Amino acid sequence: MNKDERRVVSPWNIANVLTVARLALVPFFVVCLFLPGTGWRLAALGVFAVASITDHLDGELARRYGLITDFGKIADPIADKALTGAALVSLSLLGELGWWVTIVILGRELGITLLRLGLLRHAVIPASYGGKVKTVLQIAAIVLYILPGVPDVARWVVMGAALVVTVGTGADYVIRAIKLRSLAKRVRGE
């Protein structure tokens, strides 16, 4: 295959199917979380866990087997933010998580998403190691809030760590965006 020929990857591949499945699991997760009783709470935890695992799995499969598509590049972050956002908003609606935590995390996610979209024509900001740590901490904190019987202090400590890393990586993205934008302007001679 020469460099002018590109392998066409169908958008209907296993990585994208997992992404769509994660998105489809969000309403089931929310319903389970709002239904009363420990059984439903554990069901919500199970749905959240399965959806979270697909987040890692779809990216791994896409990279390993060359299944990266434009659809996946758009749908994957939407599915991620839908799952995390639904969990945070639901926990706040249930009165189990302060709204300020949900607003800080979702504000950062929305801000960085808009920043990345604004820079698309100039440069792409790749995901950072800190962004991966942020995701793991957010998922761990959400799991602790969903799981019945976890001491509040454990929930607060992990959510606090998630908040610190969320804000820190958000600041890092802004700094990287400013540098990339400046570099792009210099390259174009502006």
Phi and psi in degrees as GROMACS dihedral restraints (atoms count N, CA, C in turn):
[ dihedral_restraints ]
;  ai    aj    ak    al  type     phi  dphi    fc
    3     4     5     6     1   -84.3    20    10
    4     5     6     7     1   174.2    20    10
    6     7     8     9     1   -70.2    20    10
    7     8     9    10     1   -14.7    20    10
    9    10    11    12     1   -82.1    20    10
   10    11    12    13     1   -18.9    20    10
   12    13    14    15     1   -94.1    20    10
   13    14    15    16     1   134.2    20    10
   15    16    17    18     1  -121.5    20    10
   16    17    18    19     1   141.3    20    10
   18    19    20    21     1   -71.4    20    10
   19    20    21    22     1   125.1    20    10
   21    22    23    24     1   -87.9    20    10
   22    23    24    25     1   124.5    20    10
   24    25    26    27     1  -106.6    20    10
   25    26    27    28     1   125.3    20    10
   27    28    29    30     1   -65.1    20    10
   28    29    30    31     1   138.1    20    10
   30    31    32    33     1   -66.7    20    10
   31    32    33    34     1   -17.1    20    10
   33    34    35    36     1   -94.1    20    10
   34    35    36    37     1    65.9    20    10
   36    37    38    39     1  -114.9    20    10
   37    38    39    40     1   171.0    20    10
   39    40    41    42     1   -59.8    20    10
   40    41    42    43     1   -37.3    20    10
   42    43    44    45     1   -62.8    20    10
   43    44    45    46     1   -46.1    20    10
   45    46    47    48     1   -71.4    20    10
   46    47    48    49     1   -32.9    20    10
   48    49    50    51     1   -62.9    20    10
   49    50    51    52     1   -40.9    20    10
   51    52    53    54     1   -64.7    20    10
   52    53    54    55     1   -38.8    20    10
   54    55    56    57     1   -62.6    20    10
   55    56    57    58     1   -46.3    20    10
   57    58    59    60     1   -64.9    20    10
   58    59    60    61     1   -38.5    20    10
   60    61    62    63     1   -62.1    20    10
   61    62    63    64     1   -40.8    20    10
   63    64    65    66     1   -60.7    20    10
   64    65    66    67     1   -44.3    20    10
   66    67    68    69     1   -62.8    20    10
   67    68    69    70     1   -40.3    20    10
   69    70    71    72     1   -68.2    20    10
   70    71    72    73     1   -26.0    20    10
   72    73    74    75     1   -75.1    20    10
   73    74    75    76     1   -20.3    20    10
   75    76    77    78     1   -56.0    20    10
   76    77    78    79     1   -51.0    20    10
   78    79    80    81     1   -62.3    20    10
   79    80    81    82     1   -36.5    20    10
   81    82    83    84     1   -64.0    20    10
   82    83    84    85     1   -40.7    20    10
   84    85    86    87     1   -59.3    20    10
   85    86    87    88     1   -48.8    20    10
   87    88    89    90     1   -62.2    20    10
   88    89    90    91     1   -44.9    20    10
   90    91    92    93     1   -60.0    20    10
   91    92    93    94     1   -48.0    20    10
   93    94    95    96     1   -59.8    20    10
   94    95    96    97     1   -39.0    20    10
   96    97    98    99     1   -65.9    20    10
   97    98    99   100     1   -34.1    20    10
   99   100   101   102     1   -86.1    20    10
  100   101   102   103     1   -15.5    20    10
  102   103   104   105     1   -75.5    20    10
  103   104   105   106     1   141.3    20    10
  105   106   107   108     1   -74.9    20    10
  106   107   108   109     1   150.0    20    10
  108   109   110   111     1   109.7    20    10
  109   110   111   112     1   149.6    20    10
  111   112   113   114     1   -63.7    20    10
  112   113   114   115     1   -36.3    20    10
  114   115   116   117     1   -59.6    20    10
  115   116   117   118     1   -44.2    20    10
  117   118   119   120     1   -68.3    20    10
  118   119   120   121     1   -35.3    20    10
  120   121   122   123     1   -63.6    20    10
  121   122   123   124     1   -42.9    20    10
  123   124   125   126     1   -68.3    20    10
  124   125   126   127     1   -33.7    20    10
  126   127   128   129     1   -64.2    20    10
  127   128   129   130     1   -41.9    20    10
  129   130   131   132     1   -60.7    20    10
  130   131   132   133     1   -42.3    20    10
  132   133   134   135     1   -61.3    20    10
  133   134   135   136     1   -43.0    20    10
  135   136   137   138     1   -62.3    20    10
  136   137   138   139     1   -45.0    20    10
  138   139   140   141     1   -64.3    20    10
  139   140   141   142     1   -43.0    20    10
  141   142   143   144     1   -62.3    20    10
  142   143   144   145     1   -42.0    20    10
  144   145   146   147     1   -63.4    20    10
  145   146   147   148     1   -46.0    20    10
  147   148   149   150     1   -61.6    20    10
  148   149   150   151     1   -45.5    20    10
  150   151   152   153     1   -62.4    20    10
  151   152   153   154     1   -40.5    20    10
  153   154   155   156     1   -65.8    20    10
  154   155   156   157     1   -37.7    20    10
  156   157   158   159     1   -65.2    20    10
  157   158   159   160     1   -38.1    20    10
  159   160   161   162     1   -64.4    20    10
  160   161   162   163     1   -27.4    20    10
  162   163   164   165     1   -60.4    20    10
  163   164   165   166     1   -45.8    20    10
  165   166   167   168     1   -72.1    20    10
  166   167   168   169     1   -43.2    20    10
  168   169   170   171     1   -65.8    20    10
  169   170   171   172     1   -42.7    20    10
  171   172   173   174     1   -64.3    20    10
  172   173   174   175     1   -40.5    20    10
  174   175   176   177     1   -66.1    20    10
  175   176   177   178     1   -41.5    20    10
  177   178   179   180     1   -62.5    20    10
  178   179   180   181     1   -46.0    20    10
  180   181   182   183     1   -64.7    20    10
  181   182   183   184     1   -41.8    20    10
  183   184   185   186     1   -61.7    20    10
  184   185   186   187     1   -44.3    20    10
  186   187   188   189     1   -70.3    20    10
  187   188   189   190     1   -47.4    20    10
  189   190   191   192     1   -64.7    20    10
  190   191   192   193     1   -39.3    20    10
  192   193   194   195     1  -108.7    20    10
  193   194   195   196     1    13.3    20    10
  195   196   197   198     1    64.0    20    10
  196   197   198   199     1    40.1    20    10
  198   199   200   201     1  -102.5    20    10
  199   200   201   202     1    21.9    20    10
  201   202   203   204     1   -74.4    20    10
  202   203   204   205     1   126.9    20    10
  204   205   206   207     1  -130.4    20    10
  205   206   207   208     1   161.6    20    10
  207   208   209   210     1   -60.9    20    10
  208   209   210   211     1   -39.0    20    10
  210   211   212   213     1   -58.1    20    10
  211   212   213   214     1   -47.0    20    10
  213   214   215   216     1   -63.6    20    10
  214   215   216   217     1   -38.2    20    10
  216   217   218   219     1   -62.3    20    10
  217   218   219   220     1   -31.2    20    10
  219   220   221   222     1   -89.4    20    10
  220   221   222   223     1   -45.9    20    10
  222   223   224   225     1   -71.2    20    10
  223   224   225   226     1   -36.7    20    10
  225   226   227   228     1   -59.6    20    10
  226   227   228   229     1   -52.5    20    10
  228   229   230   231     1   -65.3    20    10
  229   230   231   232     1   -30.7    20    10
  231   232   233   234     1   -64.5    20    10
  232   233   234   235     1   -45.3    20    10
  234   235   236   237     1   -63.5    20    10
  235   236   237   238     1   -41.1    20    10
  237   238   239   240     1   -60.3    20    10
  238   239   240   241     1   -49.7    20    10
  240   241   242   243     1   -70.0    20    10
  241   242   243   244     1   -31.7    20    10
  243   244   245   246     1   -64.6    20    10
  244   245   246   247     1   -43.9    20    10
  246   247   248   249     1   -66.0    20    10
  247   248   249   250     1   -52.8    20    10
  249   250   251   252     1   -63.9    20    10
  250   251   252   253     1   -45.1    20    10
  252   253   254   255     1   -61.8    20    10
  253   254   255   256     1   -43.0    20    10
  255   256   257   258     1   -62.6    20    10
  256   257   258   259     1   -40.4    20    10
  258   259   260   261     1   -64.3    20    10
  259   260   261   262     1   -47.8    20    10
  261   262   263   264     1   -65.3    20    10
  262   263   264   265     1   -46.4    20    10
  264   265   266   267     1   -63.3    20    10
  265   266   267   268     1   -42.8    20    10
  267   268   269   270     1   -62.0    20    10
  268   269   270   271     1   -45.8    20    10
  270   271   272   273     1   -63.1    20    10
  271   272   273   274     1   -34.9    20    10
  273   274   275   276     1   -70.6    20    10
  274   275   276   277     1   -41.7    20    10
  276   277   278   279     1   -61.3    20    10
  277   278   279   280     1   -34.6    20    10
  279   280   281   282     1   -77.2    20    10
  280   281   282   283     1    -5.0    20    10
  282   283   284   285     1    77.7    20    10
  283   284   285   286     1    17.1    20    10
  285   286   287   288     1   -98.4    20    10
  286   287   288   289     1   -14.2    20    10
  288   289   290   291     1  -138.4    20    10
  289   290   291   292     1   132.3    20    10
  291   292   293   294     1   -60.5    20    10
  292   293   294   295     1   139.7    20    10
  294   295   296   297     1   -60.5    20    10
  295   296   297   298     1   -31.4    20    10
  297   298   299   300     1   -62.0    20    10
  298   299   300   301     1   -34.6    20    10
  300   301   302   303     1   -65.2    20    10
  301   302   303   304     1   -47.7    20    10
  303   304   305   306     1   -60.3    20    10
  304   305   306   307     1   -43.7    20    10
  306   307   308   309     1   -65.1    20    10
  307   308   309   310     1   -43.1    20    10
  309   310   311   312     1   -62.1    20    10
  310   311   312   313     1   -48.3    20    10
  312   313   314   315     1   -67.3    20    10
  313   314   315   316     1   -48.2    20    10
  315   316   317   318     1   -69.1    20    10
  316   317   318   319     1   -33.2    20    10
  318   319   320   321     1   -63.1    20    10
  319   320   321   322     1   -42.6    20    10
  321   322   323   324     1   -63.6    20    10
  322   323   324   325     1   -45.9    20    10
  324   325   326   327     1   -61.9    20    10
  325   326   327   328     1   -45.2    20    10
  327   328   329   330     1   -64.7    20    10
  328   329   330   331     1   -44.8    20    10
  330   331   332   333     1   -60.3    20    10
  331   332   333   334     1   -45.6    20    10
  333   334   335   336     1   -68.7    20    10
  334   335   336   337     1   -38.1    20    10
  336   337   338   339     1   -61.2    20    10
  337   338   339   340     1   -46.1    20    10
  339   340   341   342     1   -64.5    20    10
  340   341   342   343     1   -39.6    20    10
  342   343   344   345     1   -61.2    20    10
  343   344   345   346     1   -47.2    20    10
  345   346   347   348     1   -62.8    20    10
  346   347   348   349     1   -41.4    20    10
  348   349   350   351     1   -64.6    20    10
  349   350   351   352     1   -39.9    20    10
  351   352   353   354     1   -64.7    20    10
  352   353   354   355     1   -28.6    20    10
  354   355   356   357     1   -91.9    20    10
  355   356   357   358     1    -7.0    20    10
  357   358   359   360     1   -51.2    20    10
  358   359   360   361     1   -39.7    20    10
  360   361   362   363     1   -75.7    20    10
  361   362   363   364     1   -14.4    20    10
  363   364   365   366     1  -101.9    20    10
  364   365   366   367     1   -44.5    20    10
  366   367   368   369     1  -167.2    20    10
  367   368   369   370     1   164.0    20    10
  369   370   371   372     1  -111.8    20    10
  370   371   372   373     1   130.3    20    10
  372   373   374   375     1   -92.8    20    10
  373   374   375   376     1   110.6    20    10
  375   376   377   378     1   -71.4    20    10
  376   377   378   379     1   157.0    20    10
  378   379   380   381     1   -63.1    20    10
  379   380   381   382     1   142.1    20    10
  381   382   383   384     1  -104.1    20    10
  382   383   384   385     1   166.0    20    10
  384   385   386   387     1   -59.6    20    10
  385   386   387   388     1   -41.0    20    10
  387   388   389   390     1   -59.7    20    10
  388   389   390   391     1   -35.9    20    10
  390   391   392   393     1   -64.8    20    10
  391   392   393   394     1   -36.4    20    10
  393   394   395   396     1   -69.1    20    10
  394   395   396   397     1   -40.6    20    10
  396   397   398   399     1   -62.7    20    10
  397   398   399   400     1   -41.8    20    10
  399   400   401   402     1   -57.6    20    10
  400   401   402   403     1   -46.6    20    10
  402   403   404   405     1   -61.8    20    10
  403   404   405   406     1   -45.9    20    10
  405   406   407   408     1   -61.9    20    10
  406   407   408   409     1   -44.4    20    10
  408   409   410   411     1   -65.2    20    10
  409   410   411   412     1   -40.8    20    10
  411   412   413   414     1   -63.3    20    10
  412   413   414   415     1   -44.3    20    10
  414   415   416   417     1   -63.3    20    10
  415   416   417   418     1   -44.4    20    10
  417   418   419   420     1   -60.6    20    10
  418   419   420   421     1   -43.7    20    10
  420   421   422   423     1   -63.9    20    10
  421   422   423   424     1   -44.2    20    10
  423   424   425   426     1   -61.7    20    10
  424   425   426   427     1   -43.3    20    10
  426   427   428   429     1   -57.8    20    10
  427   428   429   430     1   -43.9    20    10
  429   430   431   432     1   -64.2    20    10
  430   431   432   433     1   -33.3    20    10
  432   433   434   435     1   -74.7    20    10
  433   434   435   436     1   -32.4    20    10
  435   436   437   438     1   -75.8    20    10
  436   437   438   439     1   -40.5    20    10
  438   439   440   441     1   -65.5    20    10
  439   440   441   442     1   123.3    20    10
  441   442   443   444     1   -66.2    20    10
  442   443   444   445     1   144.3    20    10
  444   445   446   447     1    84.3    20    10
  445   446   447   448     1     3.7    20    10
  447   448   449   450     1   -76.5    20    10
  448   449   450   451     1   131.3    20    10
  450   451   452   453     1   -58.4    20    10
  451   452   453   454     1   139.9    20    10
  453   454   455   456     1   -55.5    20    10
  454   455   456   457     1   -38.0    20    10
  456   457   458   459     1   -62.1    20    10
  457   458   459   460     1   -37.1    20    10
  459   460   461   462     1   -65.6    20    10
  460   461   462   463     1   -42.0    20    10
  462   463   464   465     1   -61.3    20    10
  463   464   465   466     1   -46.5    20    10
  465   466   467   468     1   -64.4    20    10
  466   467   468   469     1   -41.8    20    10
  468   469   470   471     1   -62.9    20    10
  469   470   471   472     1   -47.8    20    10
  471   472   473   474     1   -69.8    20    10
  472   473   474   475     1   -41.2    20    10
  474   475   476   477     1   -66.1    20    10
  475   476   477   478     1   -36.8    20    10
  477   478   479   480     1   -61.4    20    10
  478   479   480   481     1   -43.7    20    10
  480   481   482   483     1   -63.1    20    10
  481   482   483   484     1   -41.8    20    10
  483   484   485   486     1   -62.0    20    10
  484   485   486   487     1   -40.9    20    10
  486   487   488   489     1   -63.9    20    10
  487   488   489   490     1   -45.7    20    10
  489   490   491   492     1   -60.1    20    10
  490   491   492   493     1   -47.2    20    10
  492   493   494   495     1   -68.7    20    10
  493   494   495   496     1   -37.3    20    10
  495   496   497   498     1   -60.1    20    10
  496   497   498   499     1   -49.0    20    10
  498   499   500   501     1   -67.7    20    10
  499   500   501   502     1   -42.6    20    10
  501   502   503   504     1   -61.9    20    10
  502   503   504   505     1   -44.8    20    10
  504   505   506   507     1   -70.4    20    10
  505   506   507   508     1   -29.9    20    10
  507   508   509   510     1   -63.2    20    10
  508   509   510   511     1   -45.0    20    10
  510   511   512   513     1   -62.5    20    10
  511   512   513   514     1   -40.1    20    10
  513   514   515   516     1   -61.2    20    10
  514   515   516   517     1   -43.5    20    10
  516   517   518   519     1   -61.8    20    10
  517   518   519   520     1   -40.8    20    10
  519   520   521   522     1   -63.0    20    10
  520   521   522   523     1   -45.0    20    10
  522   523   524   525     1   -62.1    20    10
  523   524   525   526     1   -45.6    20    10
  525   526   527   528     1   -63.5    20    10
  526   527   528   529     1   -37.4    20    10
  528   529   530   531     1   -64.9    20    10
  529   530   531   532     1   -42.9    20    10
  531   532   533   534     1   -62.2    20    10
  532   533   534   535     1   -43.6    20    10
  534   535   536   537     1   -64.8    20    10
  535   536   537   538     1   -44.5    20    10
  537   538   539   540     1   -63.8    20    10
  538   539   540   541     1   -41.5    20    10
  540   541   542   543     1   -63.4    20    10
  541   542   543   544     1   -43.6    20    10
  543   544   545   546     1   -63.2    20    10
  544   545   546   547     1   -44.1    20    10
  546   547   548   549     1   -62.9    20    10
  547   548   549   550     1   -42.7    20    10
  549   550   551   552     1   -62.1    20    10
  550   551   552   553     1   -39.6    20    10
  552   553   554   555     1   -64.6    20    10
  553   554   555   556     1   -43.4    20    10
  555   556   557   558     1   -62.8    20    10
  556   557   558   559     1   -41.3    20    10
  558   559   560   561     1   -63.1    20    10
  559   560   561   562     1   -38.6    20    10
  561   562   563   564     1   -81.3    20    10
  562   563   564   565     1    -8.3    20    10
  564   565   566   567     1    79.2    20    10
  565   566   567   568     1    25.7    20    10
